[in-house]
């Protein structure tokens, strides 16, 4: 196709798409605002591979293919063989956004299988196959890109970084919670994955149990919920409230009532490579955020300026950081504003989609 940059006219979202998942939802919204045409060739991710492939192939064969790039979104490793076949047959470029490695997530982080078993082999090879089929692979951080390049992607794979970002139409700047609010809410929400390190959060709550005016609100559920809930119950922590999962649309209201928001504090290798949605979302609402001190976070944010970093898994350090922010309402409000300005400028839908378009145009150029 030559070496000169070509202007992108359109993209086709392809595969078993998880509708509304924040990673692709933010990007698609940005493309809409930029006026980039996005076609859709999708099927339910719950369909078995054979039925999903049949549905996707039939739809692709009948659609208007006035686009240059097939875009396979997060988690759709299994759809890459069909995507690569169709892209090659129709002269399209193929961009894959795995978001995570299946092997890293299922074997090393969640420990659903041993590292030497058949499941580990299957997931690692699915990672390698999917990345090897793409013209360009996206990674959400440089740390993740380095991991892909070092352990999973073929040597000549083009890997480009595109941050997760957030939806600025939903997570909008909100007035700071009143400094006189009693209690002051420290908020965490998530699916209790090992990388979230929720046990560190309740460990900090235990250390602050005698500190008046601070309450922890934990929203969600998942893999580590049971041991975390048991710890809180057995330790009789009266400063921790558990809430079930809530719809995405209700999260901004909860964030607005919080004074401090928490990211992730896990000690797994994967935790060191990600910046989760919640960090961007809470910053977008001008909230002070504390999260684990990792290479991925330090790529983008600055400790003490737009975020507070503590050693992963260190409940004492987290309790200390919460205490300092609690005692400095002006400082935490200032940090929240600085963070909000930063993410609105660089990690909201339009700037992310602008960088995505440039990545696609690079792929078109060769």
C-alpha positions as CSV (number, residue, x, y, z in Angstrom):
1,X,0.0,0.0,0.0
2,X,3.0,2.3,0.0
3,X,4.5,4.3,2.7
4,X,2.5,7.5,2.7
5,X,-0.2,7.9,5.4
6,X,-3.7,7.2,4.1
7,X,-6.8,8.9,5.6
8,X,-9.2,6.5,7.4
9,X,-12.7,6.5,6.0
10,X,-14.3,3.8,8.1
11,X,-13.9,1.0,10.6
12,X,-15.9,-2.2,11.1
13,X,-16.4,-3.4,14.6
14,X,-16.1,-7.2,14.3
15,X,-16.7,-10.2,16.6
16,X,-18.6,-11.3,19.7
17,X,-18.9,-7.8,21.1
18,X,-19.7,-7.1,24.8
19,X,-22.0,-4.2,24.2
20,X,-21.4,-1.3,26.6
21,X,-18.1,-2.6,27.9
22,X,-16.2,0.6,28.9
23,X,-13.0,0.0,26.8
24,X,-14.7,-0.2,23.4
25,X,-17.7,1.9,24.4
26,X,-15.4,4.9,25.0
27,X,-13.6,4.4,21.8
28,X,-16.7,4.0,19.7
29,X,-18.2,7.2,21.2
30,X,-15.1,9.1,20.3
31,X,-15.2,7.8,16.7
32,X,-18.9,8.9,16.5
33,X,-18.0,12.4,17.7
34,X,-15.2,12.6,15.2
35,X,-17.6,11.6,12.4
36,X,-15.7,8.4,11.6
37,X,-18.1,5.8,10.0
38,X,-18.3,2.6,12.1
39,X,-19.9,-0.4,10.6
40,X,-20.9,-3.3,12.8
41,X,-20.5,-7.0,12.2
42,X,-21.1,-8.5,15.6
43,X,-22.8,-11.4,17.4
44,X,-23.5,-12.3,21.0
45,X,-20.2,-13.4,22.7
46,X,-22.3,-16.1,24.5
47,X,-22.8,-18.0,21.2
48,X,-20.5,-21.0,20.7
49,X,-17.7,-20.5,18.3
50,X,-19.2,-22.4,15.4
51,X,-22.6,-20.6,15.5
52,X,-20.9,-17.2,16.1
53,X,-18.5,-17.8,13.1
54,X,-21.5,-18.7,10.9
55,X,-23.4,-15.6,11.9
56,X,-20.5,-13.3,11.5
57,X,-19.4,-14.7,8.1
58,X,-23.0,-14.5,6.8
59,X,-23.4,-10.9,7.9
60,X,-20.0,-9.8,6.6
61,X,-20.7,-11.4,3.2
62,X,-23.9,-9.3,2.9
63,X,-22.8,-6.0,4.2
64,X,-21.6,-2.9,2.5
65,X,-17.8,-3.0,3.1
66,X,-17.0,0.6,2.6
67,X,-14.3,0.6,5.3
68,X,-10.6,-0.1,5.5
69,X,-10.1,-1.6,8.9
70,X,-11.6,-4.5,10.8
71,X,-11.5,-3.8,14.5
72,X,-11.7,-6.8,16.9
73,X,-12.4,-5.5,20.4
74,X,-11.5,-6.6,23.9
75,X,-11.4,-10.3,24.9
76,X,-12.3,-11.6,21.4
77,X,-9.2,-13.7,20.8
78,X,-11.3,-16.6,19.5
79,X,-12.7,-14.4,16.7
80,X,-9.4,-13.6,15.3
81,X,-9.0,-16.5,12.9
82,X,-12.3,-15.6,11.1
83,X,-11.5,-11.9,11.3
84,X,-8.0,-12.5,9.7
85,X,-9.5,-14.7,7.0
86,X,-12.2,-12.2,6.0
87,X,-9.8,-9.2,6.3
88,X,-7.3,-10.9,3.9
89,X,-10.0,-11.9,1.4
90,X,-11.5,-8.4,1.3
91,X,-8.3,-6.4,1.4
92,X,-8.8,-4.9,4.9
93,X,-6.4,-4.2,7.7
94,X,-6.9,-6.0,11.0
95,X,-6.5,-4.2,14.4
96,X,-6.9,-6.3,17.5
97,X,-7.5,-4.9,21.0
98,X,-7.1,-7.9,23.4
99,X,-7.0,-5.6,26.5
100,X,-5.6,-8.5,28.5
101,X,-3.8,-11.8,27.9
102,X,-6.0,-14.8,28.4
103,X,-3.0,-16.7,29.8
104,X,-2.0,-13.9,32.2
105,X,-5.6,-13.4,33.4
106,X,-6.8,-17.0,33.8
107,X,-3.6,-18.7,34.8
108,X,-1.3,-16.2,36.6
109,X,-3.8,-13.7,38.0
110,X,-7.0,-15.7,38.7
111,X,-5.1,-19.0,39.0
112,X,-8.0,-20.9,37.4
113,X,-5.4,-23.4,36.1
114,X,-1.9,-24.4,36.8
115,X,0.9,-23.0,34.6
116,X,1.9,-26.3,33.1
117,X,-1.5,-27.8,32.4
118,X,-3.5,-28.1,29.2
119,X,-5.6,-25.0,30.0
120,X,-2.4,-22.9,30.4
121,X,-1.1,-24.2,27.1
122,X,-4.4,-23.5,25.3
123,X,-4.7,-19.9,26.6
124,X,-1.1,-19.0,25.9
125,X,-1.3,-20.3,22.4
126,X,-4.6,-18.5,21.8
127,X,-2.9,-15.3,22.8
128,X,0.0,-15.9,20.4
129,X,-2.2,-17.0,17.5
130,X,-4.6,-14.0,17.9
131,X,-1.8,-11.4,18.2
132,X,0.1,-13.0,15.3
133,X,-2.8,-12.6,13.0
134,X,-3.3,-8.9,13.5
135,X,-1.7,-6.1,11.5
136,X,-1.7,-4.0,14.7
137,X,-2.2,-5.0,18.3
138,X,-3.4,-2.5,20.9
139,X,-2.2,-2.4,24.5
140,X,-3.6,-0.1,27.2
141,X,-0.2,0.7,28.8
142,X,3.4,0.5,27.8
143,X,3.9,-2.1,30.5
144,X,1.3,-4.3,28.9
145,X,2.8,-3.7,25.4
146,X,6.2,-4.8,26.7
147,X,4.7,-7.9,28.2
148,X,2.9,-8.8,24.9
149,X,6.1,-8.2,22.9
150,X,8.3,-10.2,25.4
151,X,6.1,-13.2,26.0
152,X,3.2,-13.5,23.5
153,X,3.4,-11.7,20.2
154,X,5.6,-12.7,17.3
155,X,8.8,-10.6,16.9
156,X,7.5,-8.5,14.0
157,X,4.1,-7.7,15.6
158,X,3.2,-4.0,15.5
159,X,2.0,-3.1,19.0
160,X,0.7,0.4,19.8
161,X,-0.5,1.9,23.1
162,X,-4.0,3.2,23.5
163,X,-5.1,4.0,27.0
164,X,-8.4,2.9,28.5
165,X,-9.8,6.3,29.2
166,X,-13.4,7.1,30.3
167,X,-16.8,8.4,29.2
168,X,-16.8,12.1,29.9
169,X,-20.6,12.3,29.2
170,X,-21.3,10.0,32.1
171,X,-18.4,10.7,34.5
172,X,-18.6,14.5,34.6
173,X,-16.9,16.9,37.1
174,X,-18.9,17.1,40.3
175,X,-18.5,19.5,43.3
176,X,-16.3,18.1,46.0
177,X,-18.1,16.3,48.9
178,X,-18.5,18.7,51.8
179,X,-15.5,18.9,54.1
180,X,-17.9,18.7,56.9
181,X,-19.6,15.6,55.7
182,X,-19.8,12.9,58.4
183,X,-18.8,10.3,57.6
184,X,-16.3,10.9,54.9
185,X,-16.7,8.2,52.3
186,X,-13.7,6.2,50.8
187,X,-15.1,4.4,47.8
188,X,-14.0,1.2,45.9
189,X,-16.0,-0.5,43.2
190,X,-15.1,-3.5,41.1
191,X,-15.4,-7.2,40.5
192,X,-13.0,-8.3,43.3
193,X,-10.4,-9.7,41.0
194,X,-7.1,-10.7,42.5
195,X,-5.4,-7.7,40.9
196,X,-7.8,-5.4,42.7
197,X,-6.3,-6.3,46.1
198,X,-9.5,-5.6,48.1
199,X,-8.0,-7.5,51.0
200,X,-5.5,-4.6,51.2
201,X,-8.4,-2.1,51.3
202,X,-10.2,-3.9,54.2
203,X,-6.8,-4.2,55.9
204,X,-6.5,-0.4,55.8
205,X,-10.1,-0.2,57.1
206,X,-9.0,-2.3,60.1
207,X,-6.2,0.0,60.9
208,X,-8.6,3.0,60.7
209,X,-11.4,1.4,62.7
210,X,-10.9,3.8,65.6
211,X,-10.6,6.8,63.4
212,X,-13.9,8.7,63.6
213,X,-15.6,10.1,60.5
214,X,-14.2,7.7,57.8
215,X,-16.3,5.0,56.2
216,X,-15.4,2.6,53.5
217,X,-18.0,1.8,50.8
218,X,-17.2,-1.3,48.7
219,X,-19.4,-1.9,45.7
220,X,-19.5,-5.1,43.7
221,X,-18.7,-8.8,44.0
222,X,-16.6,-11.5,42.5
223,X,-13.7,-14.0,43.1
224,X,-12.3,-12.6,46.3
225,X,-15.5,-11.3,47.8
226,X,-16.1,-14.2,50.2
227,X,-12.8,-14.0,52.1
228,X,-12.9,-10.2,52.2
229,X,-16.4,-10.2,53.6
230,X,-15.4,-12.9,56.1
231,X,-12.4,-10.8,57.3
232,X,-14.6,-7.8,57.8
233,X,-17.3,-9.8,59.7
234,X,-14.8,-11.6,61.9
235,X,-12.8,-8.5,62.6
236,X,-16.2,-6.7,63.4
237,X,-15.3,-3.7,61.3
238,X,-18.1,-1.2,61.7
239,X,-16.5,1.2,59.2
240,X,-17.0,-0.9,56.1
241,X,-20.2,-1.1,54.1
242,X,-20.7,-3.7,51.3
243,X,-23.0,-2.9,48.4
244,X,-24.0,-5.2,45.5
245,X,-23.1,-4.4,41.9
246,X,-25.0,-1.4,40.5
247,X,-25.7,-0.3,37.0
248,X,-23.0,1.8,35.3
249,X,-25.3,4.7,35.2
250,X,-25.6,4.8,39.0
251,X,-21.8,4.9,39.6
252,X,-21.4,8.7,39.1
253,X,-23.8,9.3,41.9
254,X,-21.8,7.1,44.3
255,X,-18.5,8.7,43.2
256,X,-20.0,12.2,43.7
257,X,-20.8,11.3,47.4
258,X,-17.2,10.1,48.0
259,X,-14.3,12.2,49.1
260,X,-11.6,9.6,48.2
261,X,-11.7,6.9,45.5
262,X,-9.6,3.8,45.4
263,X,-8.0,2.1,42.5
264,X,-6.3,-1.3,42.7
265,X,-3.7,-2.7,45.2
266,X,-3.1,-6.3,44.1
267,X,0.5,-7.7,44.1
268,X,0.1,-9.9,40.9
269,X,2.2,-9.2,37.8
270,X,-1.0,-8.2,35.9
271,X,-1.8,-5.6,38.5
272,X,1.5,-3.9,37.7
273,X,0.6,-3.6,34.0
274,X,-2.8,-2.0,34.1
275,X,-4.6,1.3,34.8
276,X,-8.2,0.3,35.5
277,X,-11.3,2.1,34.3
278,X,-12.1,3.3,37.8
279,X,-9.0,5.4,38.0
280,X,-9.9,7.4,34.9
281,X,-13.6,7.5,35.8
282,X,-13.1,8.9,39.3
283,X,-10.5,11.4,38.1
284,X,-13.1,12.5,35.5
285,X,-15.3,13.5,38.4
286,X,-12.5,15.5,40.0
287,X,-12.0,13.0,42.8
288,X,-8.7,12.3,44.6
289,X,-7.6,8.8,43.8
290,X,-5.3,6.4,45.6
291,X,-4.0,3.4,43.8
292,X,-1.1,0.9,43.9
293,X,2.4,2.2,42.9
294,X,3.1,0.4,39.7
295,X,5.1,0.9,36.5
296,X,1.9,1.2,34.5
297,X,0.5,4.1,36.6
298,X,3.8,5.9,36.7
299,X,3.8,5.9,32.9
300,X,0.9,8.3,32.9
301,X,0.3,9.9,36.3
302,X,2.4,11.7,38.9
303,X,2.4,10.8,42.6
304,X,1.4,13.7,44.8
305,X,0.3,15.8,41.8
306,X,-2.7,14.1,40.2
307,X,-2.8,10.8,42.2
308,X,-1.6,9.2,45.4
309,X,0.5,6.0,45.1
310,X,1.1,3.4,47.8
311,X,3.0,0.1,47.8
312,X,0.8,-2.7,46.4
313,X,-0.6,-4.9,49.2
314,X,0.6,-2.5,51.9
315,X,-2.5,-1.9,54.1
316,X,-0.4,0.3,56.5
317,X,0.6,2.6,53.6
318,X,-2.9,2.8,52.3
319,X,-4.3,3.7,55.7
320,X,-1.7,6.4,56.0
321,X,-2.5,7.9,52.6
322,X,-6.2,7.9,53.4
323,X,-5.5,9.7,56.7
324,X,-3.4,12.3,55.1
325,X,-6.0,13.1,52.5
326,X,-8.8,13.1,55.1
327,X,-6.9,15.7,57.1
328,X,-6.2,17.9,54.0
329,X,-9.6,18.7,52.3
330,X,-8.1,21.6,50.3
331,X,-5.2,19.4,49.1
332,X,-7.4,16.5,48.0
333,X,-9.8,18.9,46.2
334,X,-6.9,20.5,44.4
335,X,-5.5,17.1,43.4
336,X,-9.0,16.1,42.1
337,X,-9.2,19.2,39.9
338,X,-5.7,18.6,38.5
339,X,-6.5,15.0,37.7
340,X,-9.9,15.9,36.2
341,X,-8.3,18.5,33.9
342,X,-5.7,16.0,32.8
343,X,-8.0,13.1,31.9
344,X,-10.5,15.3,30.2
345,X,-7.8,16.7,28.0
346,X,-6.0,13.4,27.2
347,X,-8.2,10.4,28.0
348,X,-11.8,11.3,27.1
349,X,-13.4,9.8,24.0
350,X,-12.3,12.3,21.4
351,X,-8.5,12.3,22.1
352,X,-8.5,8.5,22.5
353,X,-10.4,8.1,19.2
354,X,-8.0,10.6,17.5
355,X,-5.1,8.4,18.5
356,X,-6.9,5.3,17.4
357,X,-7.5,6.8,13.9
358,X,-3.8,7.6,13.7
359,X,-2.9,4.0,14.6
360,X,-5.3,2.7,11.9
361,X,-3.8,5.1,9.3
362,X,-0.4,3.8,10.2
363,X,-1.6,0.3,9.6
364,X,-3.0,1.3,6.2
365,X,0.3,2.8,5.2
366,X,2.1,-0.5,5.6
